[in-house]
């Protein structure tokens, strides 16, 4: 499959424009983890009841359940990624990527469990740090915040280390 590669300078500039527009219109930095937490609380209300959600210490203080800018940003990110993949003709449904299959094996269950645990740990860490990759890494660095730059450098180093450990026997693909 011949994949279209987005120009990184154009994409970086568009992320910068998105950040400026978001600050101007919503008076908030771009970020995902708060929106995910708020949306999960809003989805939990019909199941657990409004009182149970309101009594939850996390939702009542850190991420009041609601549908707002953050929830729309999360939905827009998924929609934008889908549109990008369709436009570039690179969309394909793949439960077990080839690199994972070669290194870990073909088990769909093992891949889904690892993906769920990795995502849960990442989101927990993001909420513990009061921000996520886009919140600290993009918005924080654009504001020249020390916390943003620290997060970005540690995230990059950890990503390189994890990739080397997980895929150590693969070639330079």
N, C-alpha and C positions, 0 to 999 in steps of 0.2 A: 504494500500500500504506500503510495506516494503522499506523504503528509505535508500539508501547508504549514509553514513555520511563521508565526506572527513576528513582526519586527519588534524586538525588545525595546527599542528607543520609542517607537510609537506607543506601545502598550504602557511603558513607564510614564510617558507624557499624559496618556489618557487616565491612568490611575491618579496622577497628580491633579488633573482637571476635575476628576470625580471627587477627590478629597476636598478641593476648594469649593466646588458646588455644594457638597454635603455640609461643609461648615457654614456656608452662606444660607442655605435653605433650612437645614434641620438644626443648626447650631450644635452639631455633634461630629466627632471624628468618625471615619469609617471603621467598622468593627463587626465581628460576627458573633462572638461568644455570648454577649449580653442578649442579642436578639434570639439566639437559640434557647437560652435559659428562659426568657420571657415567653417565647412561643410554647415551650414545653409546659410551663405553668398554665398558660391559657388553654392548652389541649387537655391538661389534667383536671381543670375545673369541672367539666361535665362528668368526668369519671369519678373523681374523689370528692367532689363537692367544693363549693366556694369557701366554706368555713375551714375545711382541711387544708386547702391551698393557702388561705390567708394565715393560718396558724403555723405554717412552715417557716422556720426562722430564715432560711435562705431566700425564699421567694418574697417574703414580706419586707426584707431589708435590701437585698442586693439586686434582685431582678423581678420587680413587681410584674406578675403575669398580665400581659396585654399584647394587643396587635398594634404595632406602631412602626415607626421608621426602621427599627432594628429587625423586626420580623420581615418587613418588606425587603430589606437589604439582603437577608438570608435567602428569601425566595428569588429575588432578582439575580443573585449570584448563581444559583442553580440554573435558572432560565438562561442567563447569559452564557454560562458554560455550555449548555446544550446547543444554543444557537451558534456559538463559535465552532463547536465540533461539527455541526451539520453544514455550516457554510464552508468550512475547510475540508469537508468530506473525510474527516478523521474519526467520526463516531463509530464505535463498535461496542457491542455488549460483550463483556469478558469477565467472567467470575474469577478465573485464575490466570493472571498474566503469565506469559511465557517465562520471564525471568524468575518468578516465584516458583513456577512448576519445576524448572531445572534445579533450583536450590533447595526447595522445601518439599516438593511433591505435588501431585495433582488433586489433592483433597480439597473440595469446595468448602466443606465444614471447617477444616483447619484454617483456611484462608479467611472465612467469614468471622471465625472466633478471634483470630489475630487482628483483623481489621476493626472489629468491635472493641476489643480491649485497647488497642492503640488509640482509637478515637476517643474512648471514654477517658483514658489517662490524659490525653492531650486536652480535652475539654475541661477536665477537672483542674489540671494545671493552669489553664487559661483563666478560669474563673477564680482560682486561688490567687493568681497574679493580677486580678482585676483587668484583664485584657488578653487578647489573643494575637495571632500572627498579624492580622490586619490592623488590630488596634494598637499594639505596641510596635510591631515591625514596620508597618507602613505609616500610620498616623504619628506614632511616637518619633520615628526618625525624621519625618517631615517637619515636626515641631522642634527638632534638635534636642529632644529629651534624652537625658542620660539613660533613663530606664529603657527607652525605645532602642537605643543603640546597643546597650548591654544585652537586651533580649535578642536582638537581631544577630549579634555576633555569636552568642551562646547557641541559638537555634541553628545557625549555619554550621557551626563546628559539630554540634550533636548530630545533625543530619548527615554530614560527611562520615562521621564515626560509625553511626548506625548502618549506613549504606555499606561501608567497607566491611563491617562485621557480618551483616546479613548476607551480602552477595559476594563474599571474599573469593569464591572460586570461579566466578564468572569472568568472561573476557571483558574487553573495553567497550562492550555494547552499551 
